[in-house]
Amino acid sequence: MLSKLMKYEIEATQRIFLPLYGLILIFALINKVFLKFNMNNMSGISAVPFGITIVVYCLLIAALMVMTLVVTIQRFYKNLLGDEGYLSFTLPVPAHSHIDSKMIIALMWNIVSLFVSLLSVFLLAINENNISNFSQFCMEIGTFFSQYGAAAYLLLLELIVLLVVSVLQVILQIYAATTVGNLSGKHKLLTGIGAYIGFGVIQQIITSILMNFGHGLTNNWVDLNRFFTGLTDLQALRYVMWGIFGLIVNAAVFGAAFYFFTNWMLTKKLNLE
Amino acid sequence: MDSILECRNLTKYYPGCLALNSINLSIPKGQIVGLLGPNGSGKTTLIKLINGLLVPTSGELLVNGLKPGVESKKIISYLPERTYLNDWMNVQNMIDYFGDFYENFNKAKAYDMLQRLHINPNNRLKTMSKGTKEKVQLILVMSREAELYVLDEPIGGVDPAARDYILETIIGNYSENASLIISTHLIEDVEKILDGVVFINMGNIVLTSTVDDIREKENKSVDALFREVFKC
């Protein structure tokens, strides 16, 4: 059933994302063509078309960021807490399947959007002059990996996991805040935003209390600097990796809390209008 | 006799309002029962509880012996009093959607009913009138071979001429041995198809009876009795 829910979740959201991705890549290419032919003599009236296309490109990137957020909120609110909720919650699936499917597909679009944005920047920026810089950058990364071996791969893995877990945590925080906002009769949006900020404050308070129970080292940049100066590169890398691991655990714990809270609200406190 | 719906001391509080006051109710299988009451009497609350869209404050509710949950949702076909269709879909998408999630959904039956009501399956739901959407929704709900159909105000939004047609659709398409609960305040229109009635007011069950008993003992129509019981 989860795969069916995910299938319809993709169908409902791809109508918005796919055209936007297409437009972004097309405008990146158009701008690239302008850059290629008019690089040196672009002034006055001849600069107007390029000016327009580059502004459109920037607006599209901004629109993509906004839409990713809007779709995340809107799909959850409309499909579960609005009129469509009458159908969603009478399907023979447990409530958590709805959260799972929406969360996974929202994560997917976040990652694809990031990838498409990077790809468009790459398309726009790459030319004969800087391709050698880019290949040098790739080689340096290669050197880093061969120098530190397993530790470097582990760091990369950690960064990917941190990205995924952090995005999921934000999505779940939005879901939790939306269900709280829905409890309010009149000011759903305001209550929802308030709940989102409130959750963030609670998370920060708990995190800082826990960090003070630890050695308190990360609170002070001077101490931190002194601490790292005495270490070899590999030792420093290990500490950084522990630090990232801490961030992953933090996001995972709060993400899980938001998940269970949302599920509890949807099963026990659901009250569709 | 086995009952399709069993409520024991079922209570639902909303903040500042008692919607259902410890009701006890048993509806036997294989009947068409009218859930009748004025606006705000608790009809929709009871229907939401049956469908697991609300959790009772206290008491118990069993559908065919099952507590509301995934298993009970498989056997209940529910028509809410609003349109719940995903408006980005067309009718055909909606039929596939029902077919994907409900094992007892009969696609052939749905397409057949659409044809008879002259609704094009390729039409987008967004472009449809409210009445057409309601018809599509009723077709989807009645195309399931369910054990219990729960219809909340199924004829509230359509014109009197279409009401008879819709009631015929309901009667002609519900599976044999299935049970049907219809909530409405348009009693005269549904009276002829009902086997039994449940009168509900201010969260209390006022009366449960068979339609035959009302006609024989009281010598009244359901509509007349309703007007008498709920006289303002």
Contacts between the chains, C-beta under 8 A, distances in Angstrom:
chain1	res1	chain2	res2	distance
A	1	B	101	7.3
A	4	B	100	5.0
A	4	B	101	6.6
A	7	B	100	8.0
A	8	B	86	8.0
A	8	B	97	6.5
A	8	B	100	7.9
A	11	B	93	7.9
A	12	B	86	6.8
A	12	B	88	6.0
A	15	B	88	6.7
A	79	B	86	7.5
A	83	B	82	5.3
A	83	B	83	6.4
A	83	B	84	5.2
A	84	B	84	5.5
A	84	B	85	7.7
A	84	B	86	5.9
A	85	B	53	8.0
A	85	B	84	7.5
A	86	B	53	7.0
A	86	B	78	7.8
A	86	B	80	4.4
A	86	B	82	6.8
A	86	B	84	4.0
A	87	B	84	4.2
A	87	B	85	7.4
A	87	B	86	7.6
A	89	B	51	7.8
A	89	B	52	7.0
A	89	B	53	5.6
A	90	B	51	5.3
A	90	B	52	7.3
A	90	B	53	7.1
A	90	B	73	5.7
A	90	B	76	7.3
A	90	B	78	5.1
A	91	B	73	6.8
A	91	B	101	4.8
A	91	B	102	7.8
A	92	B	70	4.9
A	92	B	71	7.5
A	92	B	73	4.2
A	92	B	74	4.4
A	92	B	101	6.7
A	92	B	102	7.2
A	93	B	70	6.6
A	93	B	101	7.4
A	94	B	69	8.0
A	94	B	70	5.8
A	267	B	55	7.4
A	268	B	55	5.4
A	269	B	55	7.7
A	270	B	53	6.4
A	270	B	54	6.8
A	270	B	55	7.4
A	271	B	14	7.7
A	271	B	54	6.5
A	272	B	48	7.5
A	272	B	53	5.8
